[in-house]
Amino acid sequence: AAGLCDKLQASVATSPVPVHVLTRGAQPARAEAADPTAAALWGLGRVLALREPERWGGLIDLDPAAAPADQAAAVIAALAGEEQAAIRSGRLLVPRLAPVTATLPEPMPIRGDRTYLVTGGLGGLGLALATHLIAAGARHLALVGRTASADKLPAALRDAGAEIRVFAADVADEAAIQAVAGELDASMPRVVGILHAAGVKDGATAEVLAPKLSGASVLDRLSRRWPVELFALFGSAAAVWGDRDLPAYAAGNAALDALAHRRRAEGLPATAVDWARFDVAGMLSETAAEDFDRLGIRAIPAERAFVTMRSLAAAGRPQAVVADVDWDAFKAVYEGRRQRPMLSRLGSARAPIVESSATASLPPRPVVAARLRTLVAGLLGVEETEVDPERGFFALGLDSFGVVELRRAIEREYGLELPTAALFEAPSIAALAARLVPDTEAEAVAGVTTAPYEPIAIVGAGLRLPGGVRDLDGLRRLLFDGIDAVVDLPEGRRTGPLPPEPVLRQAGWLDAVDRFDADFFGISPREAAQIDPQHRLLL
């Protein structure tokens, strides 16, 4: 899995065209078993969609019950409008993140006469989890960690009235974990709960995947020797919506999710919880905490989180995201470069743009433009003279966070409510000032009357269609001369040989798609590469 993830990252980073990843049976689209190794690519893909938006195409999971060659038409359909899709029985299924509306059952009881095994047991999360389990009634705990030592147990846990055994073992080392299991069988009550909280966020891909993918697989096999009732996998929401800084971590946690679904399909207990943010000291750096604040991701109290996890296990849910999020703030950043269909059911609809009464109260356009220049300079930490009002915000150096901060500053400054995409639709100081303060005199149309049933007259048309159509004459020739515009993929738009199947190589291709003149429009090469291709064609 680590090798596949590294190859995918390298491929996307150098690809001249958007990359789509096809897997087979990686997603539990219909509550079936899923392949954890292939699912890791989905976690990574969700990160690459944020890091390389211009080079990323999407994720498509083929139906494992059908031959790949028979799914070509469904694959082509999946490429339109969705970032992620699964094909099952010829149907296209897409993921949507939505709030849980059903009432969860009472938390799964914790038994005092049985043992609970916690991996990552001496980390901040593991210790908080151990404290919760004891408060809920556990009297026998086995805490496992790579460098675990009984000396690291806080006094509050040592004095909590429970038997706590500490084992130093790498959860990805099956021999070491089997040795731990042998000691548990010999000296402690039967294990009925396994809670996998071990993980590494930073490092080489293989190092980060090991405790997640390999470690969870070891625990999966180990659990079959005991009457396990609770099998909880502590994942991360990065596996669901991505995290630019944690590609391998997102991949590993997506594998955890798939493993939980596979166990459930086999009739075994499993619940993978993709946590957004814990209120546990030491889990986030100061920078990461600030980023979460700006994204609107609030910390969940540990006790509340663990109770929710037990309720999800009692409900038999194989996977859930547990998060306290201001979705409007979150989507403002995550949907800065493109729409994220998976988030479409979250957040509230914002007003389309300022009301006319609010617009009328704004200062003249030059004053607004000057103020915008000051705000942008402040966000960039540069002098106002260094800010070109005609250059795009990204070309000036603002990132998605910066653009969102600018929108919020404008809203505070003028008492307006702007839509999330306002600064991407008007991507420079000059364009935004023109949008906020339109030239009403130039745009007004006065004294024009039309007769009823006015005949429609086509005065002119600009066209770019397959078959070399650039005007109405070209469209007429295409239609009346029987020209076939469906042809093989042009030489300059492919990197390898043509596939043998016509359905995979033929389409209606536009010509001269590489002729966009960025300089003519005052757009930097970097910004031009990030513009939607249809936007470039329109320009």
C-alpha positions in Angstrom: 0.0 0.0 0.0 2.8 2.4 0.8 4.4 1.9 -2.6 1.1 2.5 -4.4 0.5 5.7 -2.4 4.0 7.0 -3.2 3.6 6.2 -6.9 0.3 7.9 -7.0 1.6 11.1 -5.4 4.5 11.2 -7.8 2.3 10.6 -10.8 -0.1 13.3 -9.9 2.6 15.8 -9.2 4.0 15.5 -12.7 0.9 14.7 -14.7 0.1 17.2 -17.6 -3.6 16.1 -17.4 -6.0 15.3 -14.5 -5.5 11.9 -13.0 -8.4 9.6 -12.2 -7.9 6.6 -10.0 -9.8 3.4 -10.6 -10.1 0.8 -7.8 -12.2 -2.3 -7.6 -14.1 -3.1 -4.4 -12.3 -0.4 -2.4 -15.6 1.2 -1.1 -18.5 -0.3 0.8 -21.0 1.3 -1.5 -23.8 -1.2 -0.6 -22.6 -2.2 2.9 -20.5 -4.9 1.4 -16.9 -5.9 2.3 -14.2 -3.4 1.2 -10.5 -3.8 0.5 -8.5 -1.8 3.0 -5.4 -1.6 0.8 -7.3 -0.2 -2.1 -9.3 2.1 0.2 -6.0 3.7 1.3 -5.8 5.2 -2.2 -9.2 6.9 -1.7 -7.9 8.5 1.5 -4.9 9.8 -0.4 -7.0 10.9 -3.4 -9.1 13.1 -1.2 -5.9 14.9 -0.1 -4.6 15.2 -3.6 -7.9 16.8 -4.6 -7.0 19.6 -2.2 -3.2 19.8 -3.0 -3.3 19.4 -6.8 -6.8 20.6 -7.9 -5.6 21.2 -11.5 -4.0 17.8 -11.8 -6.6 15.7 -10.0 -9.6 14.1 -11.7 -11.3 11.9 -9.2 -11.9 8.4 -7.7 -14.0 5.7 -9.3 -14.6 2.3 -7.7 -15.5 -0.5 -10.1 -18.0 -3.2 -9.2 -16.1 -6.3 -8.0 -18.9 -8.5 -9.2 -18.5 -7.4 -12.9 -15.7 -7.5 -15.3 -13.8 -4.2 -15.6 -14.2 -4.1 -19.4 -18.0 -4.2 -19.1 -18.0 -1.0 -17.0 -16.5 1.4 -19.5 -19.7 3.3 -20.2 -20.4 3.7 -16.4 -16.8 5.0 -15.9 -17.4 7.6 -18.6 -20.6 8.7 -16.9 -18.8 8.9 -13.6 -16.4 11.5 -15.0 -19.1 14.1 -15.3 -19.7 16.3 -12.3 -18.5 14.0 -9.5 -15.2 13.7 -7.8 -16.0 10.3 -6.3 -18.2 7.5 -7.5 -18.8 3.8 -7.2 -20.3 1.5 -9.8 -22.6 -1.2 -8.6 -24.9 -3.4 -10.8 -24.5 -0.8 -13.6 -25.6 2.1 -11.3 -23.6 5.1 -10.3 -23.4 5.7 -6.6 -21.9 8.8 -5.0 -21.0 9.7 -1.4 -22.7 12.4 0.6 -21.8 13.5 4.1 -25.0 14.1 6.0 -26.0 14.6 9.7 -27.2 11.6 11.7 -30.9 12.2 12.3 -31.7 8.9 14.1 -31.5 8.8 17.9 -28.5 6.7 18.9 -29.0 3.9 21.5 -27.6 3.9 25.0 -23.8 3.5 25.0 -22.5 -0.1 24.9 -21.9 -1.2 28.5 -18.4 -1.6 29.8 -17.9 -4.8 31.8 -16.0 -4.9 35.0 -15.3 -8.7 34.8 -13.5 -8.6 31.4 -10.4 -7.0 29.9 -10.2 -4.1 27.4 -7.1 -3.8 25.2 -6.1 -0.3 24.2 -3.4 0.4 21.6 -1.6 3.7 21.7 -2.4 3.3 25.4 0.3 5.6 26.8 -0.4 8.5 24.4 -2.6 11.4 25.3 -5.6 9.9 23.5 -5.0 6.4 25.0 -4.7 7.7 28.5 -7.9 9.8 28.1 -9.6 6.6 26.8 -8.4 4.5 29.7 -9.7 7.1 32.2 -13.1 7.0 30.5 -13.3 3.2 30.5 -12.5 3.0 34.2 -15.2 5.6 34.9 -17.6 3.6 32.8 -16.9 0.4 34.9 -13.8 -1.3 33.5 -11.6 -2.9 36.1 -9.1 -4.7 33.8 -7.1 -2.7 31.2 -4.2 -3.7 29.0 -2.4 -0.6 27.5 -0.1 -1.3 24.6 2.4 1.1 23.1 5.7 1.0 21.2 7.7 2.6 24.1 5.2 1.9 26.9 6.3 1.8 30.5 4.3 1.5 33.7 6.3 4.5 35.0 4.4 6.7 32.5 1.0 6.0 34.0 -0.4 9.1 35.7 -1.0 8.8 39.4 -4.7 9.3 38.9 -4.9 6.1 36.8 -2.6 4.1 39.1 -5.0 5.0 42.0 -8.2 4.4 40.1 -8.9 1.0 41.6 -8.5 -1.0 38.4 -5.9 -3.5 37.2 -3.8 -1.8 34.5 -1.1 -3.8 32.7 1.3 -1.9 30.4 2.9 -3.7 27.4 5.7 -2.4 25.2 4.9 -3.7 21.7 4.5 -2.4 18.2 0.9 -3.1 17.1 2.1 -3.7 13.5 4.5 -6.5 14.8 2.2 -9.6 14.8 4.7 -11.8 16.8 4.9 -9.1 19.5 1.2 -8.7 19.8 0.6 -12.4 19.9 3.1 -12.5 22.8 1.0 -9.9 24.6 -2.1 -11.9 23.9 -0.5 -14.9 25.5 0.2 -13.0 28.6 -3.3 -11.7 28.8 -4.8 -15.2 28.4 -2.6 -16.4 31.2 -3.1 -13.6 33.7 -6.2 -11.5 33.0 -9.9 -12.1 32.4 -11.0 -12.7 28.8 -10.7 -9.8 26.4 -14.0 -8.5 25.2 -12.9 -5.0 23.9 -10.2 -3.9 21.5 -9.8 -0.2 21.1 -7.2 0.8 18.5 -6.0 4.3 19.1 -2.4 4.0 17.9 -1.2 6.2 15.1 1.7 8.3 13.7 0.9 11.5 11.8 4.2 12.4 10.3 7.0 10.4 8.6 7.5 8.3 5.5 4.3 6.7 4.0 5.2 3.2 5.2 5.8 4.5 8.8 2.5 6.2 8.9 0.5 3.3 7.4 2.1 0.7 9.6 0.1 1.3 12.8 -3.1 2.0 10.9 -3.3 -0.6 8.0 -0.9 -3.2 9.3 -1.7 -2.7 13.0 -5.5 -2.9 12.5 -5.1 -6.1 10.4 -3.1 -7.7 13.2 -5.8 -6.8 15.7 -8.4 -8.1 13.4 -6.8 -11.5 13.3 -6.1 -11.4 17.0 -9.7 -10.6 17.9 -10.9 -13.9 16.5 -9.4 -15.8 19.5 -11.6 -13.9 22.0 -15.3 -13.2 22.4 -14.9 -9.6 21.4 -17.9 -7.3 21.8 -16.3 -3.9 21.1 -13.9 -3.5 18.3 -13.3 0.3 17.9 -10.9 1.9 15.4 -9.9 5.5 16.1 -9.7 7.1 12.7 -9.6 10.7 11.4 -11.9 12.9 9.3 -8.9 13.5 7.1 -9.8 10.1 5.5 -13.2 11.5 4.6 -12.6 15.1 3.4 -8.8 15.2 3.2 -6.0 17.2 4.8 -3.4 18.9 2.7 -0.7 18.2 5.2 -1.4 14.6 6.1 -1.6 12.5 2.9 -0.3 9.2 4.4 -2.4 9.7 7.6 -5.5 10.1 5.5 -4.7 7.0 3.5 -4.1 4.9 6.7 -7.4 6.0 8.3 -9.3 5.3 5.1 -7.9 1.8 5.3 -9.3 1.6 8.9 -12.8 2.5 7.6 -12.7 -0.2 5.0 -11.5 -2.8 7.6 -14.5 -2.0 9.8 -16.9 -2.5 6.9 -15.2 -5.8 6.0 -15.6 -7.1 9.6 -19.2 -6.0 9.6 -19.8 -7.8 6.3 -18.4 -10.9 8.0 -20.7 -10.6 11.0 -18.0 -9.4 13.4 -18.3 -6.2 15.6 -16.4 -3.2 14.3 -16.9 0.6 14.5 -14.5 3.0 12.8 -14.9 6.6 14.0 -13.4 9.4 11.9 -12.8 12.1 14.5 -12.4 15.7 13.6 -10.9 17.2 16.7 -10.5 16.1 20.3 -10.3 18.2 23.4 -7.2 16.4 24.5 -4.0 18.2 25.4 -1.0 17.6 23.1 -2.8 16.1 20.2 -2.4 19.2 18.0 0.4 21.6 17.4 -0.3 25.3 17.9 -0.3 25.9 14.1 -2.7 22.9 13.5 -5.1 24.2 16.2 -5.1 27.6 14.6 -5.9 26.1 11.2 -8.8 24.1 12.7 -10.1 27.3 14.3 -10.1 29.0 10.9 -11.8 26.0 9.3 -14.6 26.2 11.9 -13.7 22.8 13.4 -14.3 22.9 17.2 -12.8 20.5 19.7 -15.1 17.8 21.1 -14.8 17.0 24.9 -13.1 13.6 25.2 -15.8 12.2 27.5 -18.6 13.2 25.1 -16.6 11.7 22.2 -16.1 8.3 23.9 -19.7 8.0 24.9 -20.7 8.7 21.3 -18.3 6.1 20.1 -19.9 3.5 22.4 -23.4 4.5 21.2 -22.3 4.0 17.6 -20.9 0.6 18.4 -24.2 -0.3 20.1 -26.1 0.8 17.0 -23.9 -1.5 14.9 -22.6 1.3 12.7 -19.4 0.3 10.9 -18.3 3.9 10.2 -19.2 7.5 11.3 -17.7 10.9 11.3 -17.9 12.6 14.7 -17.3 16.4 14.3 -18.4 19.7 15.7 -18.1 22.0 12.7 -19.2 25.4 11.4 -20.0 24.0 8.0 -20.3 27.4 6.3 -16.8 28.4 7.5 -15.5 24.9 6.6 -17.0 24.9 3.1 -15.8 28.4 2.4 -12.2 27.1 2.5 -12.7 23.5 1.2 -14.8 24.7 -1.8 -12.6 27.6 -2.6 -11.1 26.0 -5.8 -14.0 23.8 -6.8 -17.3 22.4 -5.6 -17.1 19.4 -3.3 -20.3 17.4 -4.0 -19.8 15.2 -1.0 -20.4 18.3 1.3 -23.6 19.4 -0.6 -26.0 18.4 2.2 -24.1 20.4 4.9 -24.2 24.1 5.8 -26.7 26.8 5.0 -27.4 28.5 1.8 -25.9 32.0 1.7 -27.5 35.0 0.2 -26.6 35.4 -3.5 -24.9 38.8 -3.1 -25.5 42.1 -1.3 -28.9 43.7 -1.4 -29.3 46.8 -3.5 -29.9 48.9 -0.5 -26.6 47.8 1.0 -24.9 48.3 -2.3 -26.2 51.9 -2.5 -24.7 52.6 0.9 -21.1 51.7 -0.2 -18.6 54.4 -1.0 -17.6 55.1 -4.7 -15.8 52.3 -6.5 -12.3 53.9 -6.3 -12.7 54.2 -2.5 -13.8 50.6 -2.2 -10.9 49.5 -4.4 -8.4 51.4 -2.3 -9.7 49.8 0.9 -9.6 46.3 -0.6 -6.0 47.0 -1.6 -5.2 47.9 2.0 -6.9 44.7 3.3 -5.0 42.5 0.9 -1.7 44.2 1.7 -2.4 43.5 5.4 -3.1 39.8 4.8 0.1 39.5 2.7 2.2 41.5 5.1 3.4 43.8 2.3 3.2 47.5 1.4 0.1 48.6 -0.6 2.3 49.7 -3.5 3.3 46.1 -3.9 -0.3 45.0 -4.5 -1.4 45.1 -8.2 -5.2 45.6 -8.2 -5.4 43.9 -11.6 -3.6 40.7 -10.5 -5.5 37.7 -9.2 -5.6 37.0 -5.5 -3.8 33.7 -5.9 -1.1 35.3 -8.1 -0.6 37.9 -5.4 0.1 35.1 -2.9 -3.1 34.6 -1.0 -4.1 31.0 -0.3 -7.6 29.7 0.2 -7.4 30.6 3.9 -6.4 34.1 2.9 -9.2 34.6 0.5 -11.7 33.5 3.1 -10.2 35.9 5.6 -10.5 38.7 3.0 -14.2 37.9 2.4 -14.9 38.0 6.2 -13.0 41.3 6.5 -15.1 42.8 3.7 -18.3 41.6 5.3 -17.2 43.2 8.6 -16.1 46.4 6.9 -19.3 47.1 4.9 -21.9 45.1 6.8 -22.5 42.8 3.8 -23.0 39.1 3.3 -21.0 37.7 0.4 -21.4 34.2 -1.1 -18.6 31.8 -0.6 -17.5 32.0 -4.3 -17.7 35.8 -4.6 -13.9 36.2 -4.5 -13.3 33.4 -6.9 -15.8 34.7 -9.4 -14.3 38.2 -9.1 -10.7 37.1 -8.5 -8.8 40.5 -8.3 -9.2 43.8 -6.4 -10.4 45.6 -9.5 -12.9 42.9 -10.4 -14.2 42.6 -6.9 -14.6 46.4 -6.5 -16.6 46.4 -9.8 -18.8 43.6 -8.4 -19.4 45.4 -5.1 -20.0 48.8 -6.7 -21.4 48.2 -10.2 -21.5 51.1 -12.7 -25.2 51.5 -12.7 -25.2 54.4 -15.2 -23.4 52.3 -17.8 -25.5 49.3 -17.1 -28.9 51.0 -17.1 -31.1 50.5 -20.1 -33.7 53.2 -20.5 -36.7 53.8 -22.7 -36.5 50.6 -24.7 -39.9 49.0 -25.6 -40.6 45.9 -27.5 -43.7 44.8 -29.4 -45.4 41.7 -28.1 -44.3 38.5 -30.0 -41.1 40.1 -31.1 -39.4 37.7 -33.6 -36.1 36.3 -32.4 -33.1 37.4 -34.4 -29.7 35.9 -33.9 -27.3 38.8 -34.4 -24.2 36.8 -33.7 -22.8 33.7 -32.0 -19.5 32.5 -30.6 -19.0 28.8 -30.8 -16.4 26.2 -29.9 -17.7 22.7 -30.7 -16.1 19.4 -31.7 -15.4 19.0 -35.4 -13.6 22.3 -35.7 -16.8 24.4 -35.3 -16.0 28.0 -34.5 -19.0 29.9 -36.0 -22.5 29.4 -37.4 -21.2 28.5 -40.8 -19.1 25.7 -39.2 -22.1 24.5 -37.3 -24.2 24.4 -40.5 -21.5 22.3 -42.3 -21.3 19.9 -39.3 -25.1 19.4 -39.3 -25.9 19.4 -43.0 -22.8 17.8 -44.5 -22.9 14.8 -42.2 -19.5 15.5 -40.6 -18.6 13.0 -37.9 -17.1 14.9 -35.0 -16.4 11.8 -32.9 -12.8 10.9 -33.5 -9.8 9.3 -31.7 -8.1 11.2 -29.0 -5.6 13.7 -30.7 -1.9 12.9 -30.6 -1.0 15.9 -28.5 -3.5 15.1 -25.8 -2.3 11.7 -24.8 0.9 10.3 -23.3 0.6 6.6 -24.4 -0.9 4.4 -27.1 -4.6 4.5 -27.9 -6.7 2.0 -26.0 -8.2 -0.7 -28.3 -11.8 -0.1 -27.2 -13.4 2.7 -29.3 -15.5 3.8 -26.3 -12.3 4.6 -24.3 -10.5 6.5 -27.1 -13.2 8.3 -29.2 -15.2 11.4 -28.3 -16.0 14.8 -29.6 -12.8 16.7 -28.9 -12.3 20.4 -29.0 -9.3 21.5 -31.0 -6.7 24.1 -30.0 -7.3 23.8 -26.3 -3.7 24.7 -25.6 -4.1 28.2 -27.2 -5.3 30.1 -24.1 -3.5 33.5 -24.0 -3.1 34.1 -20.3 -1.1 37.3 -20.8 -3.9 38.9 -22.9 -6.3 38.6 -19.9 -3.6 39.7 -17.4 -3.6 36.3 -15.7 -0.5 34.7 -14.4 0.5 31.2 -15.6 -0.1 29.8 -12.1 -3.6 31.2 -11.9 -4.4 30.2 -15.5 -3.5 26.5 -14.6 -6.1 26.7 -11.8 -8.9 28.1 -13.8 -11.7 25.7 -14.7 -11.1 24.6 -18.4 -14.6 25.7 -19.3 -13.8 29.1 -17.9 -10.7 29.3 -20.1 -12.8 28.3 -23.2 -15.3 31.0 -22.4 -12.6 33.7 -22.2 
